[in-house]
Amino acid sequence: MSNPTHDPFYSSPFGPFYRRHAPYMVQPEYRIYEMNKRLQTRTEESDSLWWDAFATEFFEEDATLTLSFCLEDGPKRYTIGRTLIPRYFSTVFEGGVSELHYILKHSKESFHNSCITLDCDQCTMVTQHGKPMFTKVCTEGRLILEFAFDDLMRIKTWHFTIRQYRELIPRSILAMHAQDPQVLEQLSKNITRMGLTNFTLNYLRLCVILEPMQELMSRHKTYNLSPRDCLKTCLFQKWQRMVAPPAGHPQNFKTEIFPTNHKKAEPARQTTTKRRKRKNSASSANSAGTTASKKRSPATNFSLSSQVPVSISSTRFASSLFLRLYVHVCRFTTRPPLLKRPSTKTPNSQPPGGLSL
């Protein structure tokens, strides 16, 4: 019996030179399959903790989810952050959906720096509705996912652009109510808008208000402050960031606002030296006083009271960003006192730029 030919690249698992295969990364499309399997394990008793664990498993801490579609009143685009993603998936099931999964066809993968991009032009979001009637909704569109290139391989960005949708009703239900025109008219009406329930659409509209208020709500939850105090602290910190000098420069607020231009001061010296030779001593003394005033930086004449209008304008600019958001937290009629009018100010003085306090 002849011995088999020896393969120099073959390593027996029982030999001393056995080597294991190097670990390989999971394909991005398989992560969507795992997400579908996780959604199937959802039960009616799944609470917010279950949805937070679901989002933690498949989404990064700074992940964003974007939905783009067109309704009767025009195109819509909603982008939500990581803290609102668990609630989005839960609203899908709270709107009458009993099953949700995604089907990817002919997807393309590409690698960029430290992330993997999955582009699927033929993505279908399939939802099974149990109420108000048994309906299968197929929402078709383009899905672009960006995964982190690590062991967890979680989603960083989710962008689903909806093109069209179809609502499918079993023939058995139509045959059962064929003689009832009222039921047939009810069956002919759509139960979704672009494949999304009204419950989900209302939540997306609410996210437009909730997303910019994440800083206020997190501060209220962390420090147990009132909404008014949360708004004051957020505005004060934003004002500090706006008026703070850039990093790497001396902490001199005056020189940051009025920087001295040394290039323009040199020609002034030459002109004044020529005038000294032509005029007498009295005129030279006057010219020396004028040159000293020219050489003096505008920052030396900058008083502390002149900083107040700048800070007030910056605070008003910051407050305009949070004013609309604050109305949804607590109703108030008077604006919170951010900065007080200085007492050293004359009644005829006016802030620069025509701003009235």
ZABA-909283 format. One record per residue (C-alpha): residue in three letters; x, y, z. Coordinates in steps of 0.001 Angstrom, whole numbers, plus 500000, padded with zeros to 6 digits. Example, Ala and Ser with C-alpha at 12.3 -4.5 7.8 and 13.67 -1.06 7.14 Angstrom:
BEGIN
ala512300495500507800 ser513670498940507140 
***
This chain:
BEGIN
met500000500000500000 ser501579503198498781 asn501810506195501018 pro499974509338499888 thr502043512189498548 his503135514588501266 asp501781518139500966 pro504327520612502344 phe501554523130503131 tyr499351520663504986 ser499476520816508772 ser497787518075510741 pro495654519249513701 phe497437516584515786 gly500906517676514746 pro503223520098516521 phe502935522751513796 tyr499166523090513707 arg498021526665513207 arg494496528016513546 his492945530198510914 ala493088533912511540 pro489772535382512723 tyr487813537091509988 met485362539947510169 val481642539304509927 gln480084540544506711 pro477895543658507078 glu474944541923505456 tyr475129539198508090 arg474776541858510794 ile471407542799509302 tyr470466539120509436 glu471401539055513114 met469303542173513705 asn466310540503512056 lys466758537487514325 arg466917539751517371 leu463703541525516348 gln461962538159516079 thr462720537456519727 arg460754540528520795 thr457684539857522895 glu454781541963524097 glu456501542265527475 ser459643543836525986 asp460191547108527805 ser462523550051527283 leu465462548123528771 trp465113545476526051 trp465127548154523345 asp468148549877524898 ala470026546573524852 phe468968546074521225 ala470291549502520213 thr473507548972522177 glu474157545699520355 phe473721547040516829 phe474358550821516998 glu477362552885518047 glu477167555423520855 asp477219558318518375 ala475070556617515722 thr472463558481513691 leu469374557189511881 thr467974559081508898 leu464714558487507021 ser463935560240503745 phe460600559992501969 cys458029562105500190 leu454525562737501526 glu451578564637500108 asp452900567951501424 gly456438567505500090 pro459688565639500808 lys460593564840504401 arg463909564047506048 tyr464231563085509699 thr467511562425511516 ile467601561141515091 gly470484560398517427 arg471514557376519404 thr469303558134522423 leu466149558236520282 ile466842555152518135 pro465459552568520632 arg462211554464520886 tyr461913554620517090 phe461975550829516715 ser459526550413519574 thr457061552837517958 val457028550642514853 phe455568547775516886 glu453348550026518969 gly451661551202515768 gly450165547756515112 val453157545896513621 ser453720542339514782 glu456815541528512705 leu459619543561511161 his462595542484509060 tyr464798543841506282 ile465636542137502972 leu468795543175501112 lys469378542361497453 his472528543053495399 ser474227545049498120 lys477667546577497610 glu480378546876500244 ser483246549328500375 phe485948550126502917 his486799553711503904 asn489412554482506555 ser487994552919509720 cys484478552039508573 ile482695549734506144 thr479898551091503959 leu477023548896502805 asp475005550305499915 cys471851548391498959 asp469728549939496230 gln467074547200496510 cys466221547115500191 thr462769546066501366 met461398546686504831 val458673544085505435 thr456153544661508225 gln453223542485509251 his450277544458510595 gly447726542781512829 lys445506545816513340 pro443344547399512166 met443463544506509708 phe445884541774508692 thr448120543436506100 lys451625542884504791 val453448546114503892 cys456562546062501695 thr458478549344501788 glu461124549552499082 gly464023551959498945 arg467750552449499219 leu469576551626502435 ile473069552978503145 leu474764551703506289 glu478125552636507740 phe479673550089510115 ala482569550539512502 phe485538548364511536 asp486070546568514836 asp485069543375516607 leu481572544602517482 met480916545972513989 arg478057548224515002 ile476190550699512817 lys477401554315512797 thr474987555803510255 trp471675554453508963 his470098556179505960 phe466949554698504442 thr465449556487501432 ile461904555246500707 arg460832555186497082 gln457567553235497097 tyr455503550841499186 arg452862548167498679 glu450134546984501039 leu449125543341500479 ile445847541846501768 pro445139538099501619 arg442511536975499130 ser440733535024501831 ile439846538235503634 leu438497539793500435 ala436395536705499678 met435060536688503218 his433741540259502965 ala432855540279499285 gln429178540945500019 asp429787543788502464 pro430509547055500624 gln431394548954503814 val434087546477504748 leu435432546487501192 glu435655550259501272 gln437545550068504533 leu439910547471503103 ser440645549681500119 lys442079552435502332 asn445769552513503133 ile446788551926506718 thr450270553472506309 arg451856556491504700 met454903555568502627 gly455068552317504605 leu455162554073507996 thr452352554148510518 asn450935557371511900 phe452377556415515281 thr455896556381513824 leu455372559566511811 asn454183561457514869 tyr457239560287516757 leu459541561493513965 arg457878564903514051 leu458361564978517795 cys462028564100517365 val462522567391515520 ile461872569053518900 leu463425566386521102 glu466760566060519274 pro468026569629519978 met466727569372523564 gln468939566410524461 glu471394568691526253 leu468639570232528377 met467057566897529231 ser470355565225530090 arg471278568129532351 his467881567958534027 lys468277564222534564 thr471851564450535825 tyr471684567479538129 asn467921567487538890 leu467578571148537912 ser464442572967536897 pro463920573617533160 arg464610577323533643 asp467901576627535447 cys468895574104532763 leu468350576723530089 lys470357579311532035 thr473338577005532518 cys473306575886528875 leu473207579488527664 phe475957580515530058 gln478249577713528898 lys477537578504525265 trp478320582172525924 gln481603581167527570 arg482581579126524524 met481754582036522204 val483735584712524073 ala486600582471525178 pro489905583080523342 pro491149580296521090 ala493526577720522486 gly497225578464522272 his496869582257522615 pro497408584408525731 gln494377584823527917 asn493914588507527085 phe490395589334526093 lys491238592865524966 thr493972591858522552 glu491730589191521051 ile489041591750520198 phe491376594592519173 pro494603593051517828 thr497408595540517266 asn498714595885513721 his502458596462513880 lys502880596749510121 lys500757599882509941 ala502558601542512867 glu505949601660511106 pro504943604021508251 ala503394606325510846 arg506764606648512589 gln508509607669509396 thr506032610412508568 thr506175611862512067 thr509990611994512097 lys509985614010508869 arg507497616485510248 arg509643617110513316 lys512458618538511188 arg510200620953509344 lys508239622389512284 asn509297624201515420 ser509578622840518929 ala505959623667519835 ser504598621913516815 ser506980619028517431 ala505534618628520915 asn502037618491519453 ser503129616023516802 ala504763613892519483 gly501450613775521293 thr499654612751518114 thr502193610038517334 ala501869608683520842 ser498128608473520371 lys498608606729517048 lys501054604223518473 arg498761603459521363 ser496703600332520780 pro492907600685520745 ala492825598004523420 thr494270600462525970 asn491163602627525672 phe488908599585525870 ser487075599686529179 leu485361596834530945 ser481966598365530372 ser482465598067526614 gln482534594282526961 val478987594167528267 pro477204594898524958 val479336592254523230 ser478469589641525827 ile474797590573525781 ser474647590274522010 ser476377586897522202 thr473968585745524876 arg470990586890522878 phe472297585015519877 ala472643581883521980 ser469264582366523617 ser467555582548520238 leu468689578981519588 phe467144577624522780 leu464110579874523111 arg461808577750520978 leu462946574578522657 tyr462365575974526107 val458678576643525387 his458056572908525180 val459664572374528583 cys457892575029530626 arg455743577960529627 phe456946581355530619 thr456229584913529513 thr459297586826530668 arg462787586163529431 pro465195584956532167 pro467681587664533237 leu470950586546531708 leu473076589673532203 lys472329592912534042 arg472824596428532734 pro476007597953534162 ser475499600856536541 thr478460602871535192 lys476857603283531805 thr475681606781530777 pro472070607166529646 asn473093608470526191 ser475450605573525450 gln474344602879523053 pro475836599436522406 pro477760598976519181 gly475814597706516240 gly472610599498517217 leu471535596920519790 ser469199598205522449 leu469246596579525897 
***
